[in-house]
Amino acid sequence: MSNVRESYDYVVVGGGVAAASAVKGIRSEDASGTIAVLGAEPDKPVYRPDLSKGLWLKDDATLEGSSLAGDLDDDDAVDLVTDTTVTEIDPGAHVVRLADGSSVGWGKLLLATGAEPRTLALEPSPRVVYYRTAADYRRLRDLVLAGRHVAVVGGGYIGSEIASALVQNDVSVTLVLDLEDVQEQMFPRALAASLTLAFQERGVTVVHGSVAGGEETADGVRIRLDDGSDVTADAAVIGVGVLPRTGLAEAAGLDVDNGITVDEHLRTSAPDVYAAGDVASYPDALLGRRRVEHVDHAQKSGELAGRVMAGADATYDYTPFFWSDILDAGYEAIGETSSKLEMVEDWKDSPGGTGVVYYLGSGHVRGVVLWNVWDSVDKARDLIAETGREPVADPESLRGRIPLG
């Protein structure tokens, strides 16, 4: 760790999108303060959505082209250190301690530790990939030559994106779902069913069940389901959600509740310690306290945290959005999009074609999915704000509020 100084004006724990954005935020307020970015992953920060989207679907896309490290590498006052484990943060002493036994002092500290994949009763191995990082992307690329057979476990956000990407790269896919349909926990039943059918029409084998175990074999992977049946493939990709990395914060005595609790300035319960990105539980200006695992939030909250750390009097009053492309369809969405909420569907033709789904709680629009409807995120955000002030008396009246194009 000879390339790390004894202390910095700012230390960022984490090496992802929020961390890179925080450096940008710091530099907008402080042109010369010293910054250390300490990332646990072996790779420098990358634009993480590319790992399940563009890198699979664009012929000219490269991992180098997805790097976010350019400005950090070019700044002599920024030390970007990868493959480095922070074992302890000490808010009282204003130091972080590293796995090699050294300590680094800081004036302001940002926890941008992100999230880690949920694991199942199937150990990670060279052929079993819990998909999250650039290293995971490289490993999966090596495993999935055209004609290979891959089992994708999970039909949620990441699972559906990876299955879609693999199919479009001539890989045979078996999709293991623990629910009936793809993205059922998010989409209305008819939309989820149409999406599942679209996968099947592209040659995907859909299998229902929960993973009970399994192992890597001499030439592939065997996955055992809870009904006793097996799924065999050349490799397996697991995408069943993530958990916020809050261990450092908990050990340091910071307030933690489904993420590191922060205020509207992204300050934690400890002086001079901030949190942003996937790991932060923040007070959303429109929806109340929540935690968001998407890149728009990582970018916006990371930059705002950096600005505040460097002295800006600013609040995080932004409600982020997210998006995905699945097979031939795409969507943008904002807010709370759980199929457990009341839903109002407004389709131009049939579910899965072009439409808007409104998610409500007690007459308040809590979220919106824009399915093959574009340039309407701001309209959806405005509607969430409007119904937050005055609930809708008749949810059916929402149809038509956002044009279908």
N, C-alpha and C positions, 0 to 999 in steps of 0.2 A: 504493500500500500504506500510505497514511497512517493507516488504521484499525488497523494492527498495531503493537504495542508493541515496544520494543527487546528485551525478554526476558520470560519467563514462568516460573512454577514448573513448569508442565507444558506440553509441546507434543505434539500428536497429528498425525502425518502421515497423512492419509487422511480421507475424509468420508463413510464408509458406516456400516453397522450397528455394526461393532466400535468405530468411533470414538465414535459416540453413546453406546454402552454404557460405554465407558471413562470418559466424563465422569460418568456415573451412579456408576460405581465410585469415582472420585476423590472425588466429593461425599459418598459414604457415610462417608469417613474424614477428609476435609478440606473444611470448609464454606466456606472463603474463598480458597483458593489460586487464583492466576491461571492460566488455561488458554487455549491457542490450539489451534483445530482447523483445520488447513490442508488443504482438499479440492481435488483437481484438477478434479473435475466441476463444471459450472456450477450444479448444483442442490444444495440442502441435503440432509442425509441422509434417505433414505426407507427404508421397510421393503421391502427388495428383492424378497421373494417375491411381493408384490402385483403386480409388473411383469409376471409371467407367469401369475398366478392371479387374485386377487380383482378387479383392475381391469378384467378382461375378462369376468368372470362374475357380478358383482354390479351391478345397475342403479344403486344409489346410491353406488357406490365412486368416489372421486376421488383424484387424485394428491396433493392437499392433505391429504386424510384419511390418506394413507400416510406423511406427514412424521414424522420423528423429531426435528425441530429445536426443538420447543416449549420444553423445559426449557433448552436451550442458549441460545435467544433471550432467555429470561426472566432469565437469570443475568448480572448486570452484570460479573462477573469472568471470563466466557467470551467470547472473540472467535472467532466462527465465520466463516471466510473461505473463500469458494468460488472456483472458477475460478483457482486459484493453484497453480503448479508449483514444487515443491521440487526443486532441481537437485543438492543435495549435503547430506549430513549429516556433521558433523565431531564425532565423539565426544570427541576430545581437547580441543577448544575449547568443547564444549557449545554449538554453534550449528548452525542449519540455514541454508542459503543458497537464496534464491528466484530465479526466472527474471528478475525485474526488477533483480537485482544487490544487493538488500538482504539483511541477515542478521537472524536472530532467535535470541536466546539461550534456553537452557532449563536447568532443574534436572533434570527427568526427561523422557525422550523415548519415545513409543510409535510404532512403525511399524505402522500399520493400512492399508497400501497396497493390500490386496486382490489381485485378479487381473484379468487382461485377456483378452479373447477370443482363442482361437487363430484364425489367419487362413489362408485358402486362396488359390488362384491366381485370385481374384476380388476386385478392388479395392472397398473400401467406397465408396459413392456415395449420392446422395439416394434411390436406389431399392434399394440393397444395404445391409442393416442387419445389422451384427454385434451381436447383441442382448445388452445388459448394463445400461444406465443408464436413468434417468428420461427423458433426452433421446431415447434410442432408442425408448422407449415412445411419446412424443409423436409422433415421426416416423412410426412404424409405424401409429399410430392414423390419421394423416392419409392414409396410403397405402391402408388396407384398408377402404374403404367396402363395405357389403354388395354382393355380386355380383362383387367384384374377385377376381382369381386371384393367389395368392401361392405361390411356391416356398419350401418350408422345407427347408434342407439340414442334416441331422443327425437321427438318431433316438435320441439319448441323452436325458439328463435335461431340458435346456432345449429341445431340438428337439421332443421329444414333448409337452411342456407347451404350447409356442407353437402347434404344429399343432392340439392339442386346443382351445385357446382360440379360434383363428381359425375352426375349423369351427363352434364354438358361437356364433359371431358372423356366420354366413351368408357366410363367405368360402370360395371355392373353393381347395383346397389340393392341391399336388403335393408329396409328401414324398420327398426324395432320400436314400436310405440307401446307405452304403458296406458294410453288412453285410446279411444276409438279412432280419432282422426288427428291429422297434422294441425298443430297450433290450436287445438280445441280449448285450451285454457285461456286463449285470447280472443279467438274469432267466434262469431255466431255459428250455430251448428251447420247451417246450409253452406256457408263459406268454407268452413273447415272440411266438410265432406267433399266439396268440389275440388279443394286443393289436394286432398288425399287421392281422389280419382285422377287428377292431373298427373300426379306422380306415377300412379299405376299405368296410365296410358303411355308414359315415357319409359316403361319397362321396369320400374321399381317394384320389387317384391315387398309388400307390407306384411309384417308379422306383429301380432299383438302379444304382449306379455312383459313382465318385469324381470330384470336380470337377477338371477339367484347365484351366479358364479360363472366360472369358466377359466380358461387358461390358454396360453400360447402353445401351439403344437409345433412339430418339426417344420411344417411348411405353411402355417397359417394360425388361425384363432378359432377356438370353440367357445361359444357363449351358451351357457345353460340358463334357460328361462324357468320361471316359477312353476310352470305346469310340467316340468321334466323334459321338455323338448330342447333340442340343440339347434343353434344357428352356427354354421361354419362359413368361414370366409378367409381370404388372403390377409385381411387386416380388419381392425375395428376402430372406429372413431366414436368417442363418447362425448355427447353434448347435452347435458341434463341440468344446465344452470350453473350458477357460481355462488360463492359465499364471500362476503367482504373480509378482507384481511385486517382484522382489528386487534390481533394479538399484542402488538407493540403498545397500542393505546391502552388496552385493558391492563397490561402489566404495569404501565406507568400511572394508573389510577385515573385516566381520563374518562369522562362520561361516554358510555357506549350503549346503544340500543338499536339493534339492526343497523349497525354502522357507527362511525365515530360522530357523536352529536356535535353539531356546530350551530352558531347563530347566523344571522343574516349577513354578517361580514365573513363567514366561513371560519370564525375563531372557535377553537375547542374550549373545553373547560379549564385548560391550563394557559397561563399567560405566554404570549409569543409563539403559540403552537396553533397551526391551522390544518385543515383537512379539505380535500377536494377530490372530485371524481367518484368512481364507483364506491369508494369506502365511506363517503360522507353522507350522514343523515342530516338534511338541511331543511329549513322552513321555506317551502315553495310559496311564492307570493300569491298564487292562485289556488293551490290545492292543499296547502298545509304541509306538515312535516312528511318527508318521503326520502327515499334513496333511489337513485337512477343509475342504471348500468350501461348507458349508451354514450357514444363518442361525442355527440353535441354537448352533452352535459360536462364531459371530461374537459373538452376544450374551453367552454365558457367559464366553468367554475375554476379550472386551473388558472386561467388568465386573471380572473377577478381576484383569486387568492394571492397571486403574485403581486398584483397592484396594491392590495391592502397591506401586505407584508412590507412593501416598500414605501408605505406612508399615505396611500390614497384613501380618501374618505368615501368609500363606495360600498354599496350593498348588492348582494346577489338576488336580484328581483326578476330573474329570467326563468321561464318555464321551458325546458328543453324539448326537442322532438327527436324522433328516430325514424329509420327507414329500412327497407329490405327489398331485395329482388329475389323472387322465387320462380324458377322456370321462366315462363313467358309473361309473368305478372310482376307488378311492383306496387309498393305502397309507402306512404308516409303516415306517421301517427304522432300524436301528442297526448300527454297526460296519462291517466289511469285507464288501461285497456284490458280489463279482466272480464271474461265471459260470465263471471259471477254477478256483475252489475246488470241493471236493466239496460237493454239494448234496443235501439231503434235503427232499422236498416232502410236505406234509401238507394235502390238499385235502378240504374238506367235500363238494364235488360234483365239478367239473371245473376244470382249470387256468384261471384268470381269473375264477373265481367267488369263493369265500371260502377262504382258506388261509394257511399259514405256510411259508416257505422258510427252512431252516437252512443256513448256510454254514460248512463245517468245514475245518480244517487239522490233520492229525495227531491227530484226535479232539477237538480244541478247537473249540467254536463260536466263530467269528470274527465272525459277523454274522447278522442275522435280518431278513427282510422279512415284514411283517404285511399281507397283501393283503385289503382289506376286513375286517380284524380290528382292533378299536379298543381303546384303554385298556390296552394290553399291552406298552408300551415298557419299563416297569420290570421286567416278568417276563422280557423278552428280555435286558435288561442283567444281571439276576441270573443268568441261565443262562450268559451269556458269562463272568461271574466264576466261577461254579461249575465249569464245564468247563475254565477256565483253571487251576484248582487240581488238578482230577482229570479227565483226558480220558474221554470216553465210550468204552466198549469196543465197543458196537454202535450205530453211527449211526442205524440204523432205530428204535432205542428212543426217539429224540427225538420221534417222532410222538405227538401228544397232550400234550406237555409244556406247550404254550401252548394253552389252549382256543380253539376256533374260534367259540364263541358259539352 
